[in-house]
Amino acid sequence: MNQRIFPLHLEYFSDSQPIPEQSGVHVLGRVSFGDKSPAATDGVDLLVPLDPLDSEPLSEVWTTDQLPTVGTHAGFETAETSELLFGAATLDCEDPEAAAQKLYGDLFEVLGERNFQNLLRIWNIVPRIGEDRAGLDRYMHFCRGRAIAFEQRHGQGFESLLPAASAVGSDRGPFVVWFIASKRAGIPRENPRQISAFQYPERYGPKPPSFARATLTPPCLGSELLLSGTASILGSESVHLNDTSAQLAETMENLRALLGKNGRIDSNHLRQLKVFVRDRSDYAEIREALMPLIQTGTQIMFLRADICRPELLLEIEGLAVQAPSTATALGTTPVAH
């Protein structure tokens, strides 16, 4: 018997235009950026305090073929179908460790209450992410709170359950979290060019970051690769300091590695990219370098954000599809952690 497909789909839409109505396509969530919300959808609507760098701001819109039920659970706005749960929450809190424990504790409560046990993707916006707080930067505090919440929920060995994730910094506003979960497990994927983030040495903080480098969605959701925030890191070390062009090239090599052995990056693989840029003055150079992808069909959104390490100038996340040459590498067993 063929397994029914409940596709999870991502597309970027201009904030100035309504989302086209299509038969059998339903919005799970719309994530917009900046200070002005576009027209509301029938799913979850979230405004994130990161400034768009594009002349025409874009929103990320997640859709599926089932009409979702929208509700509120443990502080999260949610949109739920038989196979998917999309949710978002914000929290005004000065303490990043307490904020992480609160948000993730509430998130796990939602997953348990709604019977969605498998996180596929999660996004985190951490206000003033690089500021010092009691000898650690705010990102390190956030990572400690997040790791504690995961361990309290899943116990030792929780690392095998970690989803793809991003965490970047805003210069204003609350902590923001949004996520996608499923009733079926995805396949976590690690990057052979990098140490797994959850195995970073202690110099990067008392608790390492809790995420997988990517997650392959289960076949019933379309077997798409959800790419975590990716930067110019080899092993665990930042490389190409003060060189925007070289950091971009290294980041793209890391994305290529996530696509599988000999995976060639082009629009047949990468459907959407979100590029976080530390310094606005680097936007034009980065956009020009990525123009070949734009011209061949990859949707790319550019946002001003602080990166988790002060020496990193950019970070890229996105969604990729399997190519025939990489289907085996992406679709069988997880890469060993």
Backbone hydrogen bonds in HBPLUS format (Angstrom, degrees):
<---DONOR---> <-ACCEPTOR-->    atom                        ^
c    i                          cat <-CA-CA->   ^        H-A-AA   ^      H-
h    n   atom  resd res      DA  || num        DHA   H-A  angle D-A-AA Bond
n    s   type  num  typ     dist DA aas  dist angle  dist       angle   num
A0006-PHE N   A0220-CYS O   2.52 MM 214  5.65 169.3  1.53 168.4 170.0     1
A0008-LEU N   A0221-LEU O   3.23 MM 213  5.48 154.9  2.29 139.5 132.5     2
A0009-HIS N   A0063-THR O   2.91 MM  54  5.15 168.6  1.92 154.4 154.1     3
A0063-THR N   A0009-HIS O   2.82 MM  54  5.15 162.5  1.85 147.9 153.9     4
A0011-GLU N   A0061-VAL O   3.06 MM  50  5.43 147.8  2.17 142.6 152.6     5
A0061-VAL N   A0011-GLU O   2.90 MM  50  5.43 159.4  1.94 155.8 162.7     6
A0013-PHE N   A0059-SER O   2.99 MM  46  5.37 152.6  2.07 145.8 154.0     7
A0059-SER N   A0013-PHE O   2.79 MM  46  5.37 157.6  1.84 154.8 161.9     8
A0017-GLN N   A0014-SER O   3.24 MM   3  5.59 166.3  2.26 111.0 115.1     9
A0015-ASP N   A0057-PRO O   3.00 MM  42  5.83 165.1  2.02 148.9 147.7    10
A0025-VAL N   A0022-GLN O   3.15 MM   3  5.47 157.8  2.20 135.0 131.0    11
A0026-HIS N   A0064-THR O   2.80 MM  38  5.46 166.5  1.82 168.7 171.8    12
A0064-THR N   A0026-HIS O   2.93 MM  38  5.46 149.3  2.02 149.1 158.9    13
A0028-LEU N   A0062-TRP O   2.76 MM  34  5.50 161.4  1.79 146.9 152.8    14
A0044-VAL N   A0028-LEU O   2.92 MM  16  6.24 168.6  1.94 136.3 135.6    15
A0029-GLY N   A0062-TRP O   3.36 MM  33  5.36 159.0  2.40 135.6 139.5    16
A0062-TRP N   A0029-GLY O   2.91 MM  33  5.36 164.8  1.94 162.5 166.6    17
A0030-ARG N   A0044-VAL O   2.77 MM  14  6.25 154.9  1.83 165.5 174.0    18
A0046-LEU N   A0030-ARG O   2.96 MM  16  6.29 162.9  1.99 166.9 168.3    19
A0031-VAL N   A0060-GLU O   2.86 MM  29  5.22 168.3  1.87 157.5 160.6    20
A0060-GLU N   A0031-VAL O   2.94 MM  29  5.22 153.9  2.01 152.8 153.0    21
A0032-SER N   A0046-LEU O   2.84 MM  14  6.18 171.2  1.85 167.3 168.3    22
A0048-VAL N   A0032-SER O   2.79 MM  16  6.08 163.7  1.81 149.8 154.4    23
A0034-GLY N   A0048-VAL O   2.94 MM  14  6.24 150.3  2.03 163.6 165.3    24
A0050-LEU N   A0048-VAL O   2.82 MM   2  5.73 141.0  1.97 103.8  93.9    25
A0304-ARG N   A0051-ASP O   2.89 MM 253  5.41 169.3  1.90 162.1 165.0    26
A0053-LEU N   A0302-PHE O   2.94 MM 249  5.39 167.7  1.96 139.8 137.7    27
A0069-THR N   A0080-GLU O   2.78 MM  11  5.07 157.4  1.83 141.2 145.7    28
A0080-GLU N   A0069-THR O   2.90 MM  11  5.07 157.5  1.95 131.9 138.9    29
A0071-GLY N   A0078-THR O   2.94 MM   7  5.29 155.0  2.01 139.4 145.3    30
A0078-THR N   A0071-GLY O   2.85 MM   7  5.29 172.2  1.85 148.0 149.1    31
A0073-HIS N   A0076-PHE O   2.87 MM   3  5.25 161.2  1.91 150.5 155.1    32
A0076-PHE N   A0073-HIS O   2.82 MM   3  5.25 167.2  1.84 125.0 127.6    33
A0077-GLU N   A0088-ALA O   2.94 MM  11  5.41 156.2  1.99 163.9 160.0    34
A0088-ALA N   A0077-GLU O   2.99 MM  11  5.41 142.2  2.13 143.7 155.4    35
A0079-ALA N   A0086-PHE O   2.85 MM   7  5.22 148.6  1.94 150.3 156.9    36
A0086-PHE N   A0079-ALA O   2.95 MM   7  5.22 168.3  1.96 153.1 156.9    37
A0081-THR N   A0084-LEU O   2.88 MM   3  5.19 166.1  1.90 154.0 156.3    38
A0085-LEU N   A0181-ALA O   2.90 MM  96  5.08 147.8  2.00 146.6 144.9    39
A0181-ALA N   A0085-LEU O   2.83 MM  96  5.08 157.3  1.88 149.1 156.4    40
A0087-GLY N   A0179-PHE O   3.15 MM  92  5.45 159.5  2.19 140.8 144.5    41
A0179-PHE N   A0087-GLY O   2.90 MM  92  5.45 153.4  1.97 152.0 157.4    42
A0089-ALA N   A0177-VAL O   2.87 MM  88  5.49 155.0  1.93 161.1 166.9    43
A0177-VAL N   A0089-ALA O   2.97 MM  88  5.49 165.3  1.99 166.4 166.8    44
A0091-LEU N   A0175-PHE O   2.94 MM  84  5.14 147.0  2.05 140.4 145.4    45
A0175-PHE N   A0091-LEU O   2.97 MM  84  5.14 160.3  2.01 152.5 146.3    46
A0099-ALA N   A0095-ASP O   2.90 MM   4  6.07 155.5  1.96 151.0 159.0    47
A0100-ALA N   A0096-PRO O   3.00 MM   4  6.11 158.2  2.05 141.3 146.2    48
A0101-GLN N   A0097-GLU O   3.06 MM   4  6.34 166.6  2.08 151.4 154.7    49
A0102-LYS N   A0098-ALA O   2.93 MM   4  6.07 158.5  1.97 148.9 155.1    50
A0103-LEU N   A0099-ALA O   2.86 MM   4  6.00 177.0  1.86 158.0 159.0    51
A0104-TYR N   A0100-ALA O   2.92 MM   4  5.88 166.7  1.94 150.7 155.2    52
A0105-GLY N   A0101-GLN O   2.87 MM   4  5.67 146.1  1.98 133.0 143.5    53
A0106-ASP N   A0102-LYS O   2.92 MM   4  6.09 160.0  1.96 150.1 155.2    54
A0107-LEU N   A0103-LEU O   2.86 MM   4  6.05 150.1  1.95 140.6 150.1    55
A0108-PHE N   A0104-TYR O   2.91 MM   4  6.10 164.7  1.94 149.5 152.1    56
A0109-GLU N   A0105-GLY O   3.09 MM   4  6.31 145.7  2.21 138.2 147.9    57
A0110-VAL N   A0106-ASP O   2.95 MM   4  6.28 152.6  2.02 148.8 155.7    58
A0111-LEU N   A0107-LEU O   2.94 MM   4  6.32 162.1  1.97 155.5 159.9    59
A0112-GLY N   A0108-PHE O   2.97 MM   4  6.14 160.2  2.01 146.3 151.2    60
A0113-GLU N   A0109-GLU O   2.89 MM   4  6.03 163.3  1.92 150.0 155.1    61
A0114-ARG N   A0110-VAL O   2.90 MM   4  5.99 160.6  1.93 156.3 160.8    62
A0115-ASN N   A0111-LEU O   2.91 MM   4  5.69 111.7  2.39 132.7 147.3    63
A0116-PHE N   A0111-LEU O   2.89 MM   5  4.85 160.4  1.93 142.6 147.5    64
A0115-ASN N   A0112-GLY O   3.34 MM   3  5.00 149.4  2.44  92.5 101.2    65
A0118-ASN N   A0182-SER O   3.20 MM  64  5.22 146.0  2.32 166.7 167.8    66
A0182-SER N   A0118-ASN O   2.79 MM  64  5.22 156.1  1.85 146.7 154.0    67
A0120-LEU N   A0180-ILE O   2.89 MM  60  5.68 166.0  1.91 151.3 154.7    68
A0164-ALA N   A0120-LEU O   3.37 MM  44  6.38 152.3  2.46 139.9 134.1    69
A0121-ARG N   A0180-ILE O   3.25 MM  59  5.26 160.9  2.29 144.8 146.1    70
A0180-ILE N   A0121-ARG O   2.86 MM  59  5.26 150.6  1.95 153.1 154.4    71
A0122-ILE N   A0164-ALA O   3.03 MM  42  6.46 142.0  2.18 140.5 152.0    72
A0166-SER N   A0122-ILE O   3.17 MM  44  6.77 134.5  2.39 144.7 156.9    73
A0123-TRP N   A0178-TRP O   2.82 MM  55  5.36 159.8  1.86 164.4 168.9    74
A0178-TRP N   A0123-TRP O   3.23 MM  55  5.36 151.6  2.31 133.0 139.9    75
A0124-ASN N   A0166-SER O   2.86 MM  42  5.96 134.6  2.07 136.1 150.4    76
A0168-VAL N   A0124-ASN O   3.17 MM  44  6.61 151.0  2.25 161.6 160.1    77
A0125-ILE N   A0176-VAL O   2.85 MM  51  4.94 154.1  1.92 147.6 150.6    78
A0176-VAL N   A0125-ILE O   3.16 MM  51  4.94 156.4  2.22 133.3 138.8    79
A0126-VAL N   A0168-VAL O   2.89 MM  42  6.10 165.9  1.91 154.3 158.6    80
A0170-SER N   A0126-VAL O   3.28 MM  44  6.13 145.2  2.41 111.9 120.3    81
A0128-ARG N   A0170-SER O   2.79 MM  42  5.86 165.9  1.81 171.3 167.9    82
A0131-GLU N   A0128-ARG O   3.18 MM   3  5.74 165.7  2.20 120.8 125.0    83
A0139-TYR N   A0129-ILE O   3.00 MM  10  5.17 127.5  2.28 163.8 148.5    84
A0138-ARG N   A0131-GLU O   2.89 MM   7  5.73 134.6  2.10 151.1 164.6    85
A0133-ARG N   A0136-LEU O   2.65 MM   3  5.37 152.4  1.72 150.7 159.1    86
A0136-LEU N   A0133-ARG O   3.24 MM   3  5.37 169.0  2.25 112.0 114.8    87
A0140-MET N   A0137-ASP O   3.02 MM   3  5.46 120.8  2.38 107.4 121.1    88
A0141-HIS N   A0137-ASP O   3.22 MM   4  6.67 155.0  2.29 150.1 157.4    89
A0142-PHE N   A0138-ARG O   2.90 MM   4  6.11 158.5  1.94 144.4 150.8    90
A0143-CYS N   A0139-TYR O   2.79 MM   4  6.09 160.1  1.83 153.6 158.7    91
A0144-ARG N   A0140-MET O   3.02 MM   4  6.25 151.9  2.10 143.8 150.8    92
A0145-GLY N   A0141-HIS O   3.02 MM   4  6.35 165.4  2.05 156.1 159.1    93
A0146-ARG N   A0142-PHE O   2.90 MM   4  6.12 159.9  1.94 154.8 160.8    94
A0147-ALA N   A0143-CYS O   2.92 MM   4  6.04 164.6  1.94 148.8 152.9    95
A0148-ILE N   A0144-ARG O   2.99 MM   4  6.16 160.9  2.03 150.7 155.9    96
A0149-ALA N   A0145-GLY O   3.08 MM   4  6.28 157.2  2.13 143.9 149.8    97
A0150-PHE N   A0146-ARG O   2.98 MM   4  6.32 158.2  2.03 152.4 158.0    98
A0151-GLU N   A0147-ALA O   2.92 MM   4  6.14 163.9  1.95 153.2 157.5    99
A0152-GLN N   A0148-ILE O   2.87 MM   4  6.05 155.8  1.93 150.4 157.3   100
A0153-ARG N   A0149-ALA O   3.06 MM   4  6.21 144.1  2.20 140.3 149.6   101
A0154-HIS N   A0150-PHE O   2.79 MM   4  5.94 169.1  1.80 159.2 162.0   102
A0155-GLY N   A0151-GLU O   2.68 MM   4  4.47 143.0  1.81 123.4 131.3   103
A0160-SER N   A0157-GLY O   3.37 MM   3  6.33 162.8  2.40 125.4 126.3   104
A0161-LEU N   A0158-PHE O   2.86 MM   3  5.49 162.0  1.89 122.8 129.0   105
A0162-LEU N   A0159-GLU O   3.28 MM   3  5.33 171.0  2.29 108.8 110.9   106
A0212-ALA N   A0163-PRO O   2.83 MM  49  5.38 169.0  1.84 128.4 132.2   107
A0229-GLY N   A0165-ALA O   3.03 MM  64  6.44 157.7  2.08 135.3 139.9   108
A0169-GLY N   A0306-ASP O   2.75 MM 137  4.52 175.0  1.75 142.0 142.6   109
A0306-ASP N   A0169-GLY O   3.00 MM 137  4.52 169.8  2.01 130.3 132.5   110
A0187-ILE N   A0216-LEU O   2.88 MM  29  4.95 155.8  1.94 138.5 146.3   111
A0216-LEU N   A0187-ILE O   2.83 MM  29  4.95 169.4  1.84 140.6 142.8   112
A0189-ARG N   A0214-ALA O   2.82 MM  25  5.01 151.6  1.90 145.4 141.1   113
A0214-ALA N   A0189-ARG O   3.09 MM  25  5.01 121.6  2.44 146.3 148.6   114
A0194-GLN N   A0191-ASN O   3.00 MM   3  5.42 165.4  2.02 118.5 123.3   115
A0235-GLY N   A0193-ARG O   2.97 MM  42  6.13 174.4  1.98 144.6 145.5   116
A0195-ILE N   A0235-GLY O   2.82 MM  40  4.79 164.4  1.84 108.4 113.3   117
A0199-GLN N   A0196-SER O   2.81 MM   3  5.34 161.0  1.85 121.9 126.1   118
A0200-TYR N   A0197-ALA O   3.19 MM   3  5.37 164.9  2.21 115.1 114.5   119
A0204-TYR N   A0201-PRO O   3.14 MM   3  6.18 171.7  2.15 128.4 131.0   120
A0205-GLY N   A0202-GLU O   2.86 MM   3  5.17 158.6  1.91 119.7 120.9   121
A0228-SER N   A0213-ARG O   3.00 MM  15  5.24 160.7  2.03 141.3 140.3   122
A0215-THR N   A0226-LEU O   2.97 MM  11  5.15 149.9  2.06 137.8 147.5   123
A0226-LEU N   A0215-THR O   2.80 MM  11  5.15 172.4  1.81 155.6 153.1   124
A0217-THR N   A0224-GLU O   2.85 MM   7  5.38 170.7  1.86 156.0 156.6   125
A0221-LEU N   A0218-PRO O   2.85 MM   3  5.53 157.9  1.90 123.5 130.8   126
A0223-SER N   A0218-PRO O   3.43 MM   5  5.37 161.2  2.46 126.3 121.4   127
A0222-GLY N   A0219-PRO O   3.02 MM   3  5.07 161.6  2.06 106.0 111.9   128
A0225-LEU N   A0320-ALA O   2.83 MM  95  5.00 160.3  1.87 149.7 152.7   129
A0320-ALA N   A0225-LEU O   2.86 MM  95  5.00 164.1  1.88 147.2 152.7   130
A0227-LEU N   A0318-GLY O   2.86 MM  91  5.06 157.6  1.91 144.1 148.4   131
A0318-GLY N   A0227-LEU O   3.41 MM  91  5.06 166.0  2.43 125.6 124.6   132
A0230-THR N   A0316-ILE O   2.76 MM  86  5.12 149.5  1.85 129.8 139.7   133
A0316-ILE N   A0230-THR O   2.86 MM  86  5.12 161.4  1.89 142.9 148.4   134
A0233-ILE N   A0231-ALA O   2.96 MM   2  5.70 130.4  2.21 107.4  92.5   135
A0239-VAL N   A0232-SER O   3.01 MM   7  5.82 161.3  2.04 151.0 151.8   136
A0234-LEU N   A0237-GLU O   2.93 MM   3  5.43 153.1  2.00 160.3 159.1   137
A0237-GLU N   A0234-LEU O   2.83 MM   3  5.43 145.7  1.95 149.5 143.8   138
A0243-ASP N   A0240-HIS O   3.32 MM   3  5.59 145.5  2.45 135.2 129.0   139
A0247-GLN N   A0243-ASP O   2.96 MM   4  6.14 157.7  2.01 152.9 159.9   140
A0248-LEU N   A0244-THR O   2.94 MM   4  6.15 155.9  2.00 151.3 157.6   141
A0249-ALA N   A0245-SER O   3.03 MM   4  6.30 160.3  2.07 147.2 152.5   142
A0250-GLU N   A0246-ALA O   2.94 MM   4  6.14 159.1  1.98 149.5 154.9   143
A0251-THR N   A0247-GLN O   2.92 MM   4  6.06 154.9  1.98 144.9 152.1   144
A0252-MET N   A0248-LEU O   2.97 MM   4  6.23 157.3  2.02 151.8 157.4   145
A0253-GLU N   A0249-ALA O   3.03 MM   4  6.33 144.6  2.16 141.1 151.0   146
A0254-ASN N   A0250-GLU O   3.01 MM   4  6.35 149.8  2.10 145.1 153.0   147
A0255-LEU N   A0251-THR O   2.98 MM   4  6.36 150.3  2.07 146.6 155.1   148
A0256-ARG N   A0252-MET O   2.87 MM   4  6.09 152.8  1.94 142.9 150.8   149
A0257-ALA N   A0253-GLU O   2.95 MM   4  6.23 150.5  2.04 144.7 152.3   150
A0258-LEU N   A0254-ASN O   3.16 MM   4  6.45 146.0  2.28 140.6 148.9   151
A0258-LEU N   A0255-LEU O   3.12 MM   3  5.11 121.1  2.49  93.9 108.5   152
A0259-LEU N   A0255-LEU O   3.18 MM   4  6.50 133.4  2.41 141.8 153.8   153
A0259-LEU N   A0256-ARG O   3.10 MM   3  5.18 134.3  2.32  97.3 109.9   154
A0260-GLY N   A0257-ALA O   3.25 MM   3  5.51 155.8  2.32 103.3 110.5   155
A0263-GLY N   A0260-GLY O   2.90 MM   3  5.17 149.2  2.00 138.1 132.8   156
A0269-HIS N   A0266-ASP O   2.96 MM   3  5.67 159.6  2.00 120.2 126.4   157
A0270-LEU N   A0266-ASP O   3.05 MM   4  6.24 167.1  2.07 160.9 160.5   158
A0321-VAL N   A0269-HIS O   2.68 MM  52  5.02 151.1  1.76 141.4 151.3   159
A0271-ARG N   A0319-LEU O   2.99 MM  48  5.83 150.3  2.08 148.2 157.7   160
A0299-GLN N   A0271-ARG O   2.97 MM  28  6.23 164.6  1.99 154.6 149.6   161
A0272-GLN N   A0319-LEU O   3.44 MM  47  5.37 165.0  2.47 139.4 143.3   162
A0319-LEU N   A0272-GLN O   3.02 MM  47  5.37 153.6  2.09 142.3 145.9   163
A0273-LEU N   A0299-GLN O   2.83 MM  26  6.30 146.5  1.94 156.4 166.6   164
A0301-MET N   A0273-LEU O   2.94 MM  28  6.35 156.5  2.00 150.8 157.4   165
A0274-LYS N   A0317-GLU O   2.94 MM  43  5.34 159.4  1.99 136.1 139.3   166
A0317-GLU N   A0274-LYS O   3.07 MM  43  5.34 158.2  2.12 145.8 152.5   167
A0275-VAL N   A0301-MET O   2.74 MM  26  6.06 172.1  1.75 170.0 170.5   168
A0303-LEU N   A0275-VAL O   2.87 MM  28  6.18 163.1  1.90 164.8 166.2   169
A0276-PHE N   A0315-GLU O   2.78 MM  39  5.14 170.2  1.79 165.8 167.2   170
A0315-GLU N   A0276-PHE O   3.03 MM  39  5.14 145.2  2.15 141.0 147.5   171
A0277-VAL N   A0303-LEU O   2.81 MM  26  6.08 163.1  1.84 164.6 170.3   172
A0305-ALA N   A0277-VAL O   3.05 MM  28  5.68 158.5  2.09 126.5 133.2   173
A0278-ARG N   A0313-LEU O   3.02 MM  35  5.25 174.1  2.03 147.6 145.7   174
A0282-ASP N   A0279-ASP O   2.89 MM   3  5.65 165.5  1.91 125.9 130.7   175
A0283-TYR N   A0280-ARG O   3.04 MM   3  5.42 162.9  2.07 114.8 120.4   176
A0286-ILE N   A0282-ASP O   3.06 MM   4  6.25 166.4  2.08 161.3 165.3   177
A0287-ARG N   A0283-TYR O   2.85 MM   4  6.02 169.1  1.86 162.0 165.4   178
A0288-GLU N   A0284-ALA O   2.97 MM   4  6.07 159.3  2.02 146.0 151.7   179
A0289-ALA N   A0285-GLU O   3.09 MM   4  6.28 155.1  2.15 144.0 150.5   180
A0290-LEU N   A0286-ILE O   3.07 MM   4  6.34 140.8  2.23 145.0 155.5   181
A0290-LEU N   A0287-ARG O   3.17 MM   3  5.14 126.6  2.47  94.0 107.7   182
A0291-MET N   A0288-GLU O   3.21 MM   3  5.06 160.0  2.25 100.0 105.8   183
A0293-LEU N   A0290-LEU O   3.05 MM   3  5.61 128.0  2.33 114.9 126.6   184
A0294-ILE N   A0290-LEU O   3.23 MM   4  6.59 160.4  2.27 149.4 155.3   185
A0295-GLN N   A0291-MET O   2.83 MM   4  5.99 163.9  1.85 162.5 165.9   186
A0296-THR N   A0292-PRO O   3.22 MM   4  6.34 130.7  2.47 133.7 144.8   187
A0296-THR N   A0293-LEU O   3.15 MM   3  5.24 136.2  2.35  97.5 109.6   188
A0298-THR N   A0293-LEU O   3.03 MM   5  5.43 158.1  2.08 147.7 142.4   189
A0297-GLY N   A0294-ILE O   3.21 MM   3  5.39 167.0  2.23 108.5 110.8   190
A0312-LEU N   A0309-ARG O   3.14 MM   3  5.57 156.9  2.20 114.4 121.3   191
A0326-THR N   A0323-ALA O   2.90 MM   3  5.39 150.3  1.99 117.7 126.7   192
A0330-LEU N   A0326-THR O   2.98 MM   4  6.13 152.5  2.05 156.3 163.8   193
A0331-GLY N   A0327-ALA O   2.89 MM   4  5.68 144.0  2.02 143.8 152.9   194
